[in-house]
Amino acid sequence: MDQKKAESEGKTMSRRMFMGGAMAAAGTAFTLIPGKVLGGPGRQAPSDTVNVAGVGVGGMGGWNVMAAAQAGANITALCDVDEQHAAHLFAHYPKAAKYQDFREMLEKQKDIDAVIIATPDHSHATIAMAAIQSGKGVFVQKPMTRTVFEARRLTEAAREAKVATQMGNQGHSGDGVRMICEWIWDGAIGHVREVHAWTNRPVWPQQIYRPRESAPVPRTLNWDLWLGPAPYRPYHPSYLPASWRGWWDFGCGAMGDMGCHVLDPVFSALKLGAPTSVEACSPNIYVAWDLMTSTMDETPPASSIIRFQFPARGKMPAVLLTWFDGGMMPPRPEELEPGRQMGNGSSGVIFIGDKGKLMCGEYGDSPRLIPESRMREYKQPPARLPRIPGGSGGHEADWLRACKGGEPASSNFEYAGPMTETVLLGNIALRMGRKLYWDGATMKVTNEPEANRFIQTPYREGWTL
């Protein structure tokens, strides 16, 4: 869910926030790894309360904090660079210490066990790394990071520190993707060699000029802290609170916003690792060439198509995964009944097997074989994958169990990191406009060296990972 929508939902937990499902460990879907290896430091008994701090709590982070509190966490500290934007959550937890600077919070607040991070994408990695190096469990909203290098480094750091981690793609703790995995592994649609995935994002401005006029910084906002590691630029209301996703310096566009939701069931069911190649195009380039060429280094295009090629995995064949956003859509399946919507109306996935097709919504929700007559005929296999208590609504609780030394959370960084790398690699292809060949082991584009400058971009002076 994007931040703007979260802010409009009011004080009642949003159902759409918790739709979908899947959990997996990287490369081998749904492999359970002992808690002593990845689940957390093991310093707490299962009955202990986890002291949680929230960073970036004015929007989506507020929902994550409230969900953690409902699951039994003690909210001990709250941090936001805009005191007014976060005022509603500050008031909801009057006993929690209040901060603007996460560094001050981590230095002064010694009772913190774990940290929820829901700032704009460009700040995820630096805050998460500071928390990991302090021995805290970490929950980071999707996408896990803004760059491929940051995702790789956080995955390695969390593994080394043995802290409990979770990415905020709530659907990964639900039942929907588990059903998709069970059906595909059961052979319901045969071997899958092609997948189509799409979203209606962006719902914020993209492919636009940088603001030229100046604007006064709101009194309650620390603009320098909001920028964090991003290059300095003057404040303008077109960047926040919710439009930052449309600027490369701060966000990751439609792919970054929804890729870790929509592609989650694909990665889980097909046991995907790193792609071997990725290419992208934007139809908008041809209708607005002058505008696109003058803004492409600043902001993503208004729509795009991105294709990932994945190699064979064990008995699973190679897969071509195609992503559509900004109004671009895959072909409507012939098997889909007239008048029936694709996916959940705004996003979805279609798995194309050599024996049939399977369709689901953006979080892996409502999976169905198509046509519906095929679904009625299909005898579903027994559940073979463990379910998370509370389903997708228990995503934060799942992480808290890991913080107490339990099994790794469903979307821990061992799974979320590699998936995030792939999502962000799609953005690099979009910025380059050329087919890229990828060596995941060395984290390099092999045929277009110029593309490697986007693997990690420089931080502003004073900021390090």
N, C-alpha and C positions, 0 to 999 in steps of 0.2 A: 504494500500500500504506500502511495506517495504521501509525503508529509502534509501537503495541503488538504488532502482528503481526511487524514487522521484528525486534523485540527477541527474539521467541520462535523465530526461524528458526535460531539458532545461528550457526556460523562458515562455513557453506557458502552460497554465493550462491543466493538463492531464484529459482526459475524464474518464479513468478507475478510477481515484482518486475519482470521484463523481458518481459512479454507485450504484444502489440498492435502498433500502428504507425501512423505518418503524419508527414509533414513538410509545412509550407506557409509561405508568406509571407502576411501579412495581406491579405485581399481577393482575391488572385490565387494560388490554391493551387499550391504547388510551384514558384513562380517563383524561380529562382536569382539572387541579388543579388551583385555583385562583392564580394569580401572587403574591398577597400579602402574600400568604403562602410559595411558593417556587420560584417564579420567580425572585426575587432580592430585593435589599434593598429599591427600590422605591424612591431613592433620586433624580433621573433624570427625566426630562420631555422627552416624546417620541422623541422630535425634537433634543435633545441634542446629541452631538458627544461623543462617548465612547473612552476614552484614553486607548489604549491597549499596553501592553508590551509583548514581546515574549521571552521565555526561551528555549534554545535548538533550534536554528533557522538555523543551517547549512544544514539540510536535509528537512524532512517532515514539520518541524515547519515553515520553510520559506514559504511553500505553504499555510499553515494555516494563517500566517501573511498577505500574499498577498491577500488571499481571504477575510480576515477581512477588509483590506484596501479598496478593491473593493466594499465592502458592506457599506463603509462610516466611518469606524473606523479611528481614528487618531493614528498612530504608534508613540508612545512617547518614548519607550525605547526598546532596544534589548540586550539580554544577551546570551553569549555562552562561554563555557570554552575553545574553540579553535578558536582564532581570525582569523586564516587563513581559517578554514573550513567554517566559517560564513561570510567571507569577502564580498562575492557577495551580501548578503542581507544587510550587513552594508552599502555598497556603494549605494544600491537601496533606502535606507532611511537615507540620510545624516544628517537630522535634528534630528533623534532619538538619545537619549543618549545611549552610549555603555558601557556594563559591562561584566565582566567574572563571578562574584559572584552574584547570585540572591538575597542573603541576603543583600548585599550592595545596590542593586537596590531597593529593597522594603523599606530599611531604608532611602535612600536619595531621591528617586523619589516619591514625595508626590502627583503628579498629576495622578497617575495610577488608573484607574477604574477597569480594568480587565486584566487577564494574560492568555496567551496561553502557554502551557507546552508541549514540544515535545522532551524531553530528552530521553535517554534510560530508560527502564521500572523501573530500580532500584531507580531512582531519582524522579519519578512522585509524590509519596506520600508526601515526605518531602517538596518539592517545593509547591505543591498544598495546603498542610496544612498551610504553612506560608502565602500564599496568602489569603486563606479563613479566617484565624485569623486576617488578616489585612483588612478584609471587602471587598476583591476584588472578582469580578466574575472570574470563572475559567473554562478554556477549556483545557482538558487533552487528549492527544492522547491515542488511545487504545493500550494495555489493560489499563484500568484506573490505575491499580497498579500492583505491582509484587507479592503481597501476599494477601490472603483472609482477614486477619485482617486489612490491610491498606485500602482495598476497603470498608469494613464495617465502619471503623473509619472516612474515608473521607465523606461517605454518611451521617453519623450522624452529623459531623461537619458542612457540608454545610446546612443541615436542620436547625441546631441550629442558624447558622449565617444568614440564609435567603439570601444567595447569589445565583446568577445565575450560573448554571453549565451546562457543555456539555462534553460528551466523543467524541473523534474524530473518530467515525465510521460513516463517511459521508452518507453511504447508508440509515441510519436511518431517514434521512430527505427526502428521495425520495418517489416515488409513488409505486415502485414495491412491497414492503412488505405490503403496505396498500391494494393493490389488492389481495395479498395472504390472508390477514386477511379476507377481504370481501368475498372471494370465499369460504374459509374454514368455516366461520361462516354462510354462505349461504347453507352449506351442499353439496357443489360441489363434494367432495370425501367421504362424510360420516364422521364417527368418525375416528380420527387419533390415532392409537395406536403404530405406529412405524415410526421413521424418520432416514434417513441416510444422513450424511453430510461429506464432504471431501474437502481437499485442496492439492495442489501440493507442499506446503511448507514442509520441509525447503528448501530454495534455498541458504543457507549459511552452513558452516561446522557445523556438530553436531556429537556426539559420537566420540570425538577425545581426544587426550592427551593434557594436559596443556603444553604450550610452556616452554621449559627448558632453552633456550638461552635468554640472555638479549638483550635489545635494548635501544638506547638513546631516551629519551622523546623529541618529537618535540618542538622546541623553542616556538611556539605559543600556545601550549597546557598546561593547568593547570591540570596535571594528578591527583593530590590530589582532586581537585574539581570534576573532572569527576567521580572518584570513589565514592565520596559522602558518603552515609551510608554503601556502600558495604565493605566487608573485604578487607584489603590492599593486593595488589599483585603487582609485578613489571610491569611496562608498557610493552606492546608488541603490534605490529600492527595487530595481529590476533584478537584483541578485538574491534577495531574500525577503520573506522567510522561505518561499517554496520554489522559486524559479532558478535556483543555483544549478539544478540538474542539467539545464540547457547550456552550460558553459564548461568547456573542457578543463579549465583551471580548477573547477570546484566539483563537477559531477561527471557522470558517465553516460548521459543521454538516455534514450529509451532502452537500449540494450542493457546498460548498467542498472537501470531501475527495475526492469522486469525479467531480465535474463535469468537471474538466480531463482526466480519463481517459476517461470514458464518452462525453462529447460531442465529443471530439477528432476521431473519424472523421466526425462530422456536419459540423463546421466545415470540415474539409479537403475532403471530397467535394462538399459543396454550396456551397463558397466563401462561407460566411456572413460578414457583417460585423456591425454593431450591429443589434439588434432594434428594431422600431418600438413594440412594446408588450410588456408582461409582466404576468401575473396569477398569483396563487397562493392556495392554500387548504390547510387542514390538517383532516382528519377528526377529529383529536384535540380540536379546539376544542369540538366539539359533545358529546363524551363527558366532557370534563373542563374545562368552561368556567371554573370558579372557579380551578383550578390554572393553566390556560393564561393567563388574564388577569393573574394575579399573578406569572407568570414570563416572559412573552413578551419583556420588555425585557432579560432575563438570558440566556435559553437558547432555542435553536430547538425547535420542536415535535417530537414523536416520529416523525411521518411527514408527508409533504407531497406535493402535486401542483402543479407550476409549468408554466405555458404561455407560450412565447415566440412572437411573430409576427415573421417576417422578411420584408422586401420582396423583390420580384423582383430578380434579379441577371443582367443580360445576357439570355441566352436561358433562364435558369432561372427557374421560376415562384416566387411567394411560397410560404413554408413555415411550417407550424404545427408547432412542436417542443414535445412534452409530456414532462415529467420526473416520475418517480415514485420515492419513497424510503420507507424505514421500513416495508416490507411492502406498500405500495401497488404495483399492477402494471397494465400496460396489458392490453387484451383479448388473449387468445390467438389468433393468426392461424388462420383456418380451414385454411390451406394446411399448417400444421405437423402432421406425422404424430403420431398418438396415442403417448404415452409419451416423446416427444422433448422434452428440456428447452429452455426459452427462454434465449437467450444462453448464458452459460457457467455458469448455475445461480445465480450471485449477482448478476450485472449483465449488461446488454446493450443492444443497439440494434436496432430494426426500422425500416428505410426502406420507406415505402409509396409505390410508384410506380404510374402508371396502366397499367403493363404487367406488374406483378409486385412481389414483396417480397424484401428482402435482410436477413439477420439476422447479427449478429456478437456477440462477447463484449465485456467491459468495456474492453479496450484496443484494440479493433478486431481482436481475434484470431479465428481460425476463421471468416472470412466465408463465408456460403453463401447462394445463392438458395434460396428455399423454394417448393414442396416439393423434396425431394432429386432427384426425377425432373427437375425444371427445371434443377437444377445439372448433372446428367449430360448434359443436352441442350445446354447453353450452351457455345459455343466461345469460350473466353477470349481477349481481345485480347492482342497482344504487350505485354510490359512497356514502358511509356513514361516512367516516373518513375524517377529515380535512387534506388538503394538505398543505405542506410548500411552500411558494413562492420561486421559483427557484429550487424546488426539492432538490435532493442530492447536487447539486451545491450551494445551499443556506444554508448549514449546519452552517457555521460561522455566516451568517446573522441572522439565527434563534436564535443563542446564543446571538448576540448583541441586538436583540429585547427583550430578557429576561433580559439582563443587564440594559435595560432602564425601567424595571418594567413591561414588558409584561408577557404573559403566559410563563410557563416553557419551556425551549428548548426541542426539540424532544427526545434527549438522555441525559436528565438531570440525575443526580446521583441517584435519586430515582428509575430510571429504570436501568441505566448503572451499578450501584453498585452491585445489586444482580446478574445480568448477569455475571459481571466480577468475582464475587465470585465463581460461578459455573464453569466457564472456568478454573480458577486457581485450583479449587478442582480436576479437571481432571488431572492436572499436579502432584498433590500430589499422586493420585492413580497410576500414571505412575512411580513415584519415589519409591513407596512402593511395587508395583507389586502384590498387593492383593486387594480383594474386600473390600471397605470401606463403612460403614454405617454412614450416616451424620445426625446430629441434627443441622439444620440451626439456630434455635432459640438460642442455646447456643454456636454455632460456634465450635462444637467439633465432631471429629470422635469417635464413641462410642465403636467400636469393636477392634480397633487397636490404643491404646493410643500413641504408638510411632509415629504415623502419625501426631499427633498434633504439633510436633516440627516444621512442615513446615507451619502451619497456619500463624505464624509470626516468622521470623528469626531475630537474634540480629543485631543491627546496630553497626557500627564502633564507637569507642569512640568519643564524640563530636557531635553526630547526634542523634536527637530524632524526634518523630512524634508529 
